[in-house]
Amino acid sequence: MKETKNISRSRAQESSAAIEKMYITMRHLFNRGFYKPMGISGDTLREALLALRPEIYGNIAEEKVELNGLLYVIERLPTGIEECRFINLTSDEGYSKSHFKAIVPPKRRRNCYRIDEEQMNVEITRGRSDIYDILTHLTFIFIESHKIKNRILLDDAGEVSRDWTKLEIAVSQSKKLTLIEKEKAISHAANILGRTFEEVLDIYDAFGTEAAPDRFLHVIYWLGKLAIEEVVENNKRTITFSPILRERLGHHIHGEVWATNIKEVLKANQLLDRPIHVISANMHSVMNSIFATPILKTKFKDKSDFFMYEELSKSGAKELRSQVETVALKQGMIFLPDTSGTNIDVQIFDTAKIDWSKSSFPKADLEEKKPVLIVMDYAFGEQAYETIDELLKPYKKDTLLNVKSVSIMGKAGILEGGKGDIMIPNAHINEGTADNYFFENELTAEMFEGNDIAIFAGPMVTVLGTSLQNRDLLKFFHESTWGVIGLEMEGSYYQKAIQSASKIRKSVPHDIKVRYAYYASDNPLETGSTLASGGLGTTGVKPTYLITIKILEQIFNIK
């Protein structure tokens, strides 16, 4: 008799299954319309997140509270959400016309509205990826809040520890705490969090704002308070999805308005029949790459172009940036701030109006029909499909757009190398499925050599959310025959839209060129090097501009 083989799953397989489970569960909860994250309806989501143990959430599966992960999440959620028992995800339902003041999280562009003491409304206008992002972040902070509760609740009747009573006194003060008061409060908070005094002190100020320097204590207090109420008074926190959001999601409502606005502006400026190059990037690198050097070279004598770009990227360089913008606007740039709800601003450059002799590209060799550049700000996850799909559709059903190329310059996680390195993909693989999109990339690794930046080429994986990645799964993608070099959130969605428009629907030329290049924001395989460990600073400036310049050199036919 043949012995049955003991089949056990690897951590990578468990992680992959956990991601799939989360994805299906979130869609199910969305269709249901509401759920209680720490109740029975939230069980599956919590279990899957704890099984996955994403790198970004650090010690989520341990008893001590995860501080870096908490900071990462708090920066992406609206101020005050930790005080709210009811979180309502809505579509754009007209709150901008009300007395409610929009709260925009520092690191995520989404409008949120505090309806009353207990309720926060969060506007979802960027598609399903936005929902996955919020739900995983909320699940994480609610898990952490119950860790706080476990350390302060002494019995079922609601008796609490001395540390909690002292923290409550510190939080109830309306004035800024003195150094002595602050350090006493940190000492009590450290006990509650299972962390050292030093660990709490190191991260304390990162939570603070000018208006609320002691916000760290408030966040911890309110997370703990609501968790206690859930257990003692059975007041469960609830997440709801508005009926309008459930009705609209997936129908490209915002993307269609966004794309139509762009085409209307092209028509009004008689640019619809010109060759078009679409670039997904930020709102400064293309403009600065074309115009900045000639404007600023007298101010920064003997300095390199990259030095100027770094100066322009600094937070206090508003005046320098406006100098460049003024020249760009005089030379055919049109700025379209977003009004569609996609949160994607757009710049249109009419290259016929640029004085090339006074630009950074004096050797630009443009054809008789001068091209038009459409530069769009970064999309978010699945939103990339919605926006590009709508943009590449004909104007009013019969005017086809002569789109010559689509170029994507993005930020991604790297699996070999470090922050600031460059990745050149040749395929995008959709995580959780076998879907893969191979393409001929006009950009090659050789083009970037000799700039003191490491270059990696190969396939990249498009993930459901950066907050769902763990080391085992990424290691598998990197070390197996998939040979993945990095992870990002939009690539396969862009490629899916470009492929269908050019190869199937024939709304843009069949031989449309594509360019993809990413610079590394973090290496999730290295301990302490995830997105939660902090931003890029000026490390990202050189690769950002290097990629932008290579894209522009190809569009402007500079050999």
C-alpha positions as CSV (number, residue, x, y, z in Angstrom):
1,M,0.0,0.0,0.0
2,K,1.4,3.4,-1.0
3,E,2.1,5.7,1.9
4,T,0.1,9.0,1.7
5,K,2.5,11.9,1.2
6,N,2.2,14.5,3.9
7,I,1.3,17.6,2.0
8,S,2.0,20.9,3.8
9,R,1.7,24.3,2.5
10,S,4.6,26.7,2.4
11,R,4.3,30.2,3.9
12,A,4.2,31.7,0.4
13,Q,1.2,29.5,-0.4
14,E,-0.5,30.3,2.9
15,S,0.1,34.0,2.2
16,S,-1.3,33.8,-1.4
17,A,-4.4,32.0,-0.1
18,A,-4.8,34.7,2.6
19,I,-4.6,37.5,0.0
20,E,-7.2,35.7,-2.1
21,K,-9.4,35.2,0.9
22,M,-9.2,38.9,1.8
23,Y,-10.0,40.0,-1.7
24,I,-13.1,37.8,-1.9
25,T,-14.2,38.7,1.6
26,M,-13.9,42.5,1.0
27,R,-16.0,42.2,-2.2
28,H,-18.6,40.1,-0.3
29,L,-18.8,42.6,2.6
30,F,-19.1,45.5,0.1
31,N,-22.1,43.7,-1.6
32,R,-23.6,43.0,1.8
33,G,-23.5,46.8,2.6
34,F,-22.2,46.8,6.1
35,Y,-20.2,44.8,8.6
36,K,-18.7,45.0,12.1
37,P,-14.9,44.7,11.9
38,M,-14.4,43.2,15.4
39,G,-17.6,41.2,15.3
40,I,-18.5,37.9,13.6
41,S,-18.8,39.5,10.2
42,G,-15.2,40.8,10.4
43,D,-13.7,37.4,11.5
44,T,-12.6,36.2,8.1
45,L,-10.9,39.6,7.3
46,R,-9.1,39.7,10.6
47,E,-8.0,36.0,10.4
48,A,-6.7,36.5,6.8
49,L,-4.7,39.6,7.8
50,L,-3.2,37.8,10.8
51,A,-2.4,34.8,8.6
52,L,-0.8,37.1,6.1
53,R,1.2,39.2,8.5
54,P,2.1,41.9,6.0
55,E,5.5,43.5,6.3
56,I,4.1,47.0,6.5
57,Y,2.1,46.1,9.6
58,G,5.2,44.8,11.5
59,N,4.2,43.1,14.7
60,I,0.5,42.7,14.0
61,A,0.5,39.1,15.2
62,E,2.4,39.8,18.5
63,E,1.0,41.1,21.7
64,K,2.9,44.5,21.6
65,V,1.3,47.3,19.6
66,E,3.0,48.0,16.2
67,L,4.1,51.7,16.1
68,N,5.6,52.2,12.6
69,G,2.7,50.4,11.0
70,L,0.2,52.5,13.0
71,L,1.9,55.7,11.9
72,Y,1.9,54.6,8.2
73,V,-1.9,53.9,8.5
74,I,-2.8,57.0,10.5
75,E,-1.2,59.2,7.8
76,R,-3.5,57.6,5.2
77,L,-6.7,57.9,7.1
78,P,-8.5,61.1,8.0
79,T,-7.7,62.9,11.3
80,G,-10.2,61.9,13.9
81,I,-11.2,58.6,12.4
82,E,-9.9,56.8,15.6
83,E,-12.7,58.6,17.5
84,C,-15.5,57.3,15.2
85,R,-17.7,54.2,15.8
86,F,-19.4,54.5,12.4
87,I,-17.3,54.7,9.2
88,N,-19.4,55.2,6.1
89,L,-17.8,54.7,2.7
90,T,-19.6,56.9,0.1
91,S,-19.4,57.9,-3.5
92,D,-19.1,61.6,-4.4
93,E,-22.6,62.5,-3.0
94,G,-22.4,66.3,-2.8
95,Y,-20.9,66.8,0.6
96,S,-18.5,69.4,-1.0
97,K,-21.6,71.6,-1.3
98,S,-22.4,71.4,2.4
99,H,-21.1,73.1,5.5
100,F,-18.9,70.0,6.3
101,K,-15.2,70.7,5.9
102,A,-13.3,68.2,3.8
103,I,-10.6,66.3,5.8
104,V,-7.8,65.1,3.4
105,P,-5.3,62.6,4.9
106,P,-1.7,63.8,4.5
107,K,-0.6,60.8,2.4
108,R,-3.8,59.8,0.5
109,R,-5.9,62.0,-1.7
110,R,-9.4,61.4,-0.6
111,N,-12.1,63.7,0.8
112,C,-13.5,62.7,4.2
113,Y,-16.2,64.4,6.2
114,R,-16.8,64.2,10.0
115,I,-20.6,64.1,10.2
116,D,-20.9,64.1,13.9
117,E,-19.1,62.9,17.1
118,E,-19.5,59.2,16.0
119,Q,-19.5,59.2,12.3
120,M,-16.8,59.7,9.6
121,N,-17.7,59.6,5.9
122,V,-14.9,58.6,3.5
123,E,-15.4,59.4,-0.2
124,I,-14.4,56.6,-2.6
125,T,-13.9,58.0,-6.1
126,R,-10.8,56.0,-7.2
127,G,-12.3,52.5,-7.6
128,R,-12.0,49.2,-5.7
129,S,-8.3,49.6,-4.8
130,D,-9.3,52.5,-2.6
131,I,-11.8,50.2,-0.7
132,Y,-9.2,47.4,-0.3
133,D,-6.7,50.0,1.0
134,I,-9.1,51.5,3.6
135,L,-10.5,48.2,4.8
136,T,-7.1,46.6,5.4
137,H,-5.9,49.8,7.2
138,L,-9.0,49.9,9.4
139,T,-8.8,46.2,10.1
140,F,-5.2,46.7,11.2
141,I,-6.0,49.7,13.6
142,F,-8.9,47.8,15.1
143,I,-6.8,44.7,15.8
144,E,-4.2,47.1,17.4
145,S,-7.0,48.8,19.5
146,H,-8.0,45.4,21.0
147,K,-4.3,44.8,21.9
148,I,-4.5,48.1,23.9
149,K,-7.8,47.0,25.4
150,N,-6.3,43.7,26.6
151,R,-3.6,45.5,28.5
152,I,-5.8,48.0,30.2
153,L,-9.1,46.2,31.0
154,L,-8.7,44.3,34.3
155,D,-12.1,42.6,34.4
156,D,-15.4,42.3,32.4
157,A,-17.0,44.9,34.6
158,G,-14.9,47.6,33.0
159,E,-12.2,48.2,35.7
160,V,-9.1,49.7,34.1
161,S,-5.4,49.9,34.9
162,R,-3.7,52.9,36.6
163,D,-1.7,53.6,33.4
164,W,-5.0,54.1,31.5
165,T,-6.4,56.5,34.1
166,K,-3.3,58.6,34.0
167,L,-3.3,58.6,30.2
168,E,-6.9,59.7,30.2
169,I,-6.0,62.7,32.4
170,A,-3.2,63.7,30.0
171,V,-5.5,63.5,27.0
172,S,-8.3,65.5,28.6
173,Q,-6.0,68.6,28.8
174,S,-6.8,71.2,26.2
175,K,-3.4,72.9,26.3
176,K,-0.1,71.6,25.0
177,L,1.6,69.3,27.5
178,T,4.8,70.5,29.2
179,L,7.9,68.3,28.8
180,I,7.4,66.8,32.3
181,E,3.7,66.0,31.6
182,K,4.5,64.7,28.2
183,E,7.2,62.3,29.5
184,K,4.9,61.1,32.3
185,A,2.2,60.4,29.7
186,I,4.7,58.6,27.4
187,S,5.8,56.4,30.4
188,H,2.1,55.3,31.0
189,A,1.5,54.9,27.2
190,A,4.6,52.7,26.9
191,N,3.3,50.3,29.5
192,I,-0.1,50.2,27.8
193,L,1.6,49.5,24.4
194,G,4.1,46.9,25.6
195,R,6.9,49.1,24.3
196,T,9.9,50.8,25.8
197,F,9.8,54.5,26.8
198,E,12.5,55.1,24.1
199,E,10.5,53.5,21.3
200,V,7.4,55.6,22.1
201,L,9.5,58.8,22.4
202,D,11.2,58.2,19.0
203,I,7.9,58.0,17.1
204,Y,5.9,60.5,19.3
205,D,6.5,63.7,17.2
206,A,5.9,62.0,13.9
207,F,2.2,61.6,14.9
208,G,1.9,65.3,15.9
209,T,0.8,68.2,13.9
210,E,1.2,72.0,14.5
211,A,-2.4,72.1,15.8
212,A,-2.1,68.9,17.8
213,P,1.5,68.2,18.9
214,D,0.3,65.4,21.4
215,R,-1.8,63.6,18.8
216,F,0.0,60.3,19.5
217,L,-1.6,60.1,23.0
218,H,-5.1,61.0,21.5
219,V,-4.8,58.2,18.9
220,I,-3.8,55.6,21.5
221,Y,-6.5,56.8,23.9
222,W,-9.4,56.7,21.4
223,L,-8.4,53.4,20.0
224,G,-8.4,51.9,23.5
225,K,-11.6,53.7,24.6
226,L,-13.7,52.4,21.6
227,A,-12.2,48.9,22.0
228,I,-13.3,48.9,25.7
229,E,-16.8,50.0,24.8
230,E,-17.0,47.2,22.3
231,V,-16.4,44.6,25.0
232,V,-18.0,46.2,28.1
233,E,-21.0,47.9,26.5
234,N,-21.2,45.8,23.2
235,N,-21.0,49.0,21.2
236,K,-19.4,47.5,18.1
237,R,-17.7,49.7,15.5
238,T,-19.5,49.5,12.1
239,I,-18.3,50.1,8.5
240,T,-21.1,50.8,6.0
241,F,-21.0,51.2,2.2
242,S,-23.6,53.8,0.9
243,P,-26.2,52.5,-1.6
244,I,-24.9,55.1,-4.2
245,L,-21.4,53.8,-3.9
246,R,-22.5,50.2,-4.4
247,E,-24.5,51.3,-7.4
248,R,-21.7,53.3,-9.1
249,L,-18.6,51.3,-8.4
250,G,-17.0,49.7,-11.4
251,H,-19.0,51.8,-14.0
252,H,-16.2,54.3,-14.8
253,I,-18.4,57.3,-13.7
254,H,-15.5,59.5,-12.6
255,G,-13.0,58.2,-15.3
256,E,-15.5,59.1,-18.1
257,V,-16.0,62.6,-16.8
258,W,-12.2,63.0,-16.4
259,A,-11.4,61.8,-19.9
260,T,-14.1,63.8,-21.5
261,N,-12.8,67.0,-19.9
262,I,-9.4,66.4,-21.4
263,K,-10.8,65.8,-24.9
264,E,-13.0,68.9,-24.7
265,V,-9.9,71.0,-23.9
266,L,-7.9,69.4,-26.7
267,K,-10.8,70.2,-29.1
268,A,-11.1,73.8,-27.9
269,N,-7.4,74.3,-28.5
270,Q,-7.5,72.5,-31.9
271,L,-5.2,69.7,-30.7
272,L,-7.4,66.7,-31.3
273,D,-5.9,65.7,-34.7
274,R,-2.3,66.0,-33.5
275,P,-0.1,63.0,-32.5
276,I,-0.6,62.5,-28.7
277,H,1.8,61.1,-26.1
278,V,0.3,60.2,-22.8
279,I,2.6,60.2,-19.7
280,S,1.6,59.1,-16.3
281,A,3.9,60.8,-13.9
282,N,3.8,63.5,-11.2
283,M,2.8,67.2,-11.8
284,H,6.4,68.6,-11.9
285,S,8.9,66.3,-13.5
286,V,7.9,66.8,-17.2
287,M,7.4,70.5,-16.8
288,N,10.7,71.0,-14.9
289,S,12.6,68.7,-17.3
290,I,11.7,70.8,-20.3
291,F,11.8,74.3,-18.8
292,A,13.7,74.5,-15.5
293,T,17.4,74.4,-16.5
294,P,17.5,77.5,-18.8
295,I,15.5,79.5,-16.2
296,L,17.5,78.5,-13.1
297,K,21.1,78.1,-14.5
298,T,22.0,81.7,-13.7
299,K,20.9,81.2,-10.0
300,F,22.7,77.9,-9.7
301,K,25.9,78.4,-11.6
302,D,28.2,75.4,-12.1
303,K,25.5,73.1,-10.6
304,S,24.2,70.0,-12.3
305,D,20.6,69.7,-13.6
306,F,19.9,67.1,-10.9
307,F,21.0,69.6,-8.2
308,M,18.4,72.1,-9.6
309,Y,15.7,69.4,-9.6
310,E,16.5,68.6,-6.0
311,E,16.2,72.3,-5.1
312,L,12.8,72.5,-6.9
313,S,11.6,69.4,-5.0
314,K,12.2,71.0,-1.6
315,S,9.1,72.0,0.4
316,G,10.3,75.7,0.7
317,A,10.9,76.1,-3.1
318,K,7.5,77.5,-3.9
319,E,8.9,80.6,-5.6
320,L,11.3,78.7,-7.8
321,R,8.5,76.3,-8.9
322,S,6.2,79.2,-9.8
323,Q,8.9,80.8,-11.9
324,V,9.1,77.6,-14.0
325,E,5.3,77.2,-14.1
326,T,4.9,80.8,-15.4
327,V,7.2,80.1,-18.3
328,A,5.5,76.8,-19.0
329,L,2.1,78.4,-19.1
330,K,3.4,81.0,-21.6
331,Q,4.8,78.3,-23.8
332,G,1.7,76.2,-24.4
333,M,1.1,74.3,-21.1
334,I,-2.5,74.0,-20.0
335,F,-3.2,72.9,-16.5
336,L,-6.4,71.0,-15.7
337,P,-7.0,70.7,-12.0
338,D,-9.3,67.7,-11.4
339,T,-13.0,68.3,-11.0
340,S,-14.2,64.8,-11.8
341,G,-13.5,63.1,-8.5
342,T,-10.6,61.0,-9.8
343,N,-8.1,63.2,-7.9
344,I,-5.9,63.1,-11.0
345,D,-4.7,66.5,-12.2
346,V,-3.6,66.9,-15.9
347,Q,-1.1,69.0,-17.8
348,I,-1.3,69.4,-21.6
349,F,1.8,70.6,-23.5
350,D,1.4,71.9,-27.0
351,T,5.0,71.3,-28.3
352,A,4.4,73.7,-31.2
353,K,4.4,76.6,-28.8
354,I,7.7,75.7,-27.0
355,D,10.8,77.7,-27.8
356,W,13.1,74.8,-28.0
357,S,16.3,76.9,-28.1
358,K,15.4,78.1,-24.6
359,S,14.5,74.6,-23.3
360,S,16.5,71.6,-22.0
361,F,16.0,69.9,-25.3
362,P,17.4,72.2,-28.0
363,K,18.0,69.2,-30.3
364,A,14.3,68.2,-30.3
365,D,13.5,66.9,-33.8
366,L,9.7,67.0,-34.1
367,E,7.7,66.0,-37.2
368,E,5.6,68.4,-39.2
369,K,2.6,67.7,-37.0
370,K,3.9,68.8,-33.6
371,P,3.0,66.3,-30.9
372,V,0.9,67.0,-27.8
373,L,1.8,65.7,-24.4
374,I,-0.9,64.7,-21.9
375,V,0.7,64.3,-18.5
376,M,-1.6,62.7,-15.9
377,D,-0.9,62.5,-12.2
378,Y,-0.6,59.0,-10.6
379,A,-3.7,56.7,-10.7
380,F,-4.4,54.4,-7.8
381,G,-4.5,50.7,-8.4
382,E,-7.5,49.5,-10.5
383,Q,-8.3,53.2,-11.2
384,A,-5.4,53.0,-13.8
385,Y,-7.6,50.8,-16.0
386,E,-10.7,53.1,-15.7
387,T,-8.8,56.3,-16.6
388,I,-6.6,55.0,-19.5
389,D,-9.5,53.0,-20.9
390,E,-11.7,56.1,-21.0
391,L,-8.9,58.3,-22.3
392,L,-8.1,56.1,-25.3
393,K,-11.8,55.9,-26.4
394,P,-12.8,58.0,-29.4
395,Y,-14.1,61.6,-28.7
396,K,-17.9,61.6,-29.2
397,K,-17.8,58.0,-30.6
398,D,-16.4,59.0,-34.0
399,T,-13.1,61.0,-33.6
400,L,-10.3,58.6,-33.0
401,L,-7.3,59.8,-31.1
402,N,-3.8,59.5,-32.7
403,V,-2.1,58.3,-29.5
404,K,1.5,57.4,-30.4
405,S,2.7,56.3,-27.0
406,V,1.8,55.8,-23.4
407,S,4.6,56.2,-20.9
408,I,4.3,55.2,-17.2
409,M,6.8,56.6,-14.7
410,G,6.0,55.2,-11.3
411,K,7.2,54.4,-7.8
412,A,7.4,50.7,-6.8
413,G,8.8,48.3,-4.2
414,I,12.0,46.5,-5.3
415,L,13.0,43.0,-4.5
416,E,16.7,43.2,-5.2
417,G,18.5,46.5,-4.5
418,G,17.3,49.5,-2.5
419,K,15.6,52.9,-2.4
420,G,16.2,55.0,-5.5
421,D,17.2,52.2,-7.8
422,I,15.4,51.9,-11.2
423,M,13.3,49.0,-12.5
424,I,12.5,48.4,-16.2
425,P,9.7,45.8,-16.6
426,N,9.0,43.6,-19.6
427,A,5.8,42.1,-18.2
428,H,3.2,42.6,-15.5
429,I,1.9,39.7,-13.5
430,N,-1.4,40.1,-11.7
431,E,-1.1,38.9,-8.1
432,G,-3.5,36.2,-7.0
433,T,-4.3,35.2,-10.6
434,A,-2.3,33.7,-13.5
435,D,-3.0,36.8,-15.6
436,N,0.1,38.2,-17.2
437,Y,0.8,41.0,-19.7
438,F,4.0,40.8,-21.7
439,F,5.0,43.9,-23.8
440,E,7.8,45.4,-25.8
441,N,9.1,48.2,-23.5
442,E,10.7,51.1,-25.5
443,L,12.9,51.8,-22.5
444,T,15.8,49.4,-21.8
445,A,18.2,49.0,-18.9
446,E,21.2,50.0,-21.1
447,M,19.7,53.5,-21.6
448,F,20.1,54.2,-17.8
449,E,23.6,52.9,-17.3
450,G,26.4,55.2,-16.2
451,N,24.4,57.4,-13.8
452,D,25.5,55.8,-10.5
453,I,22.0,54.2,-10.1
454,A,21.5,50.4,-10.0
455,I,19.2,49.2,-12.8
456,F,17.1,46.0,-12.8
457,A,15.1,44.5,-15.7
458,G,12.5,41.8,-15.7
459,P,8.8,41.1,-14.8
460,M,7.0,43.0,-12.1
461,V,4.0,41.9,-10.1
462,T,0.9,44.1,-9.8
463,V,-0.4,43.8,-6.3
464,L,-3.9,44.4,-4.7
465,G,-2.4,46.8,-2.2
466,T,1.0,47.6,-0.9
467,S,-0.3,46.9,2.6
468,L,-0.9,43.3,1.8
469,Q,2.6,42.1,1.0
470,N,4.7,39.8,3.1
471,R,8.2,38.5,2.8
472,D,7.4,34.9,2.0
473,L,5.2,35.7,-1.0
474,L,7.6,38.3,-2.4
475,K,10.5,35.9,-1.9
476,F,8.7,33.2,-3.9
477,F,8.0,35.7,-6.8
478,H,11.6,36.8,-6.8
479,E,13.4,33.5,-6.4
480,S,11.1,31.2,-8.5
481,T,11.1,31.1,-12.3
482,W,8.8,34.1,-12.3
483,G,12.0,36.2,-11.6
484,V,10.0,39.2,-10.4
485,I,12.1,42.3,-9.8
486,G,9.5,44.5,-8.0
487,L,5.9,45.2,-7.1
488,E,3.6,48.0,-7.9
489,M,-0.2,48.6,-8.1
490,E,-1.1,49.9,-11.5
491,G,1.0,48.3,-14.3
492,S,-1.2,45.4,-15.4
493,Y,-4.3,47.7,-15.4
494,Y,-2.6,50.2,-17.6
495,Q,-1.4,47.5,-20.0
496,K,-4.9,45.8,-20.1
497,A,-6.5,49.1,-21.2
498,I,-3.7,49.9,-23.8
499,Q,-3.9,46.4,-25.2
500,S,-7.7,46.4,-25.6
501,A,-7.7,49.9,-27.1
502,S,-4.9,49.2,-29.7
503,K,-5.3,45.5,-30.5
504,I,-9.0,44.8,-30.1
505,R,-11.1,47.9,-30.1
506,K,-8.8,49.7,-32.6
507,S,-9.6,53.1,-31.1
508,V,-5.9,54.1,-31.1
509,P,-3.1,53.0,-33.5
510,H,-2.2,49.3,-33.6
511,D,1.6,50.1,-33.2
512,I,1.2,52.3,-30.1
513,K,4.5,52.4,-28.1
514,V,4.6,51.7,-24.4
515,R,7.2,52.7,-21.9
516,Y,7.3,51.6,-18.3
517,A,10.0,52.5,-15.7
518,Y,9.8,52.6,-11.9
519,Y,12.1,53.9,-9.2
520,A,12.3,52.1,-5.9
521,S,10.5,53.5,-2.8
522,D,11.4,50.6,-0.5
523,N,12.6,47.0,-0.4
524,P,10.0,45.0,1.5
525,L,12.4,42.0,1.7
526,E,14.8,44.0,3.8
527,T,14.0,44.3,7.5
528,G,13.3,47.9,8.3
529,S,13.1,49.0,4.7
530,T,9.3,48.9,4.0
531,L,7.2,51.9,3.2
532,A,6.4,52.2,6.9
533,S,10.0,53.0,7.6
534,G,9.7,56.5,6.1
535,G,9.8,58.4,2.8
536,L,12.4,58.7,0.1
537,G,13.5,62.2,0.8
538,T,15.6,63.5,-2.0
539,T,16.8,60.0,-3.0
540,G,13.8,59.8,-5.4
541,V,14.7,63.0,-7.3
542,K,17.5,61.7,-9.5
543,P,15.7,58.5,-10.7
544,T,12.4,60.4,-11.2
545,Y,14.1,62.9,-13.5
546,L,16.3,60.4,-15.2
547,I,13.3,58.3,-16.2
548,T,11.3,61.5,-17.3
549,I,14.2,62.7,-19.4
550,K,14.6,59.3,-21.2
551,I,10.9,59.3,-22.0
552,L,11.0,62.8,-23.3
553,E,14.2,62.1,-25.4
554,Q,12.3,59.3,-27.2
555,I,9.2,61.4,-27.8
556,F,11.4,64.3,-29.1
557,N,13.5,62.0,-31.3
558,I,16.8,62.9,-29.6
559,K,19.3,60.2,-30.5
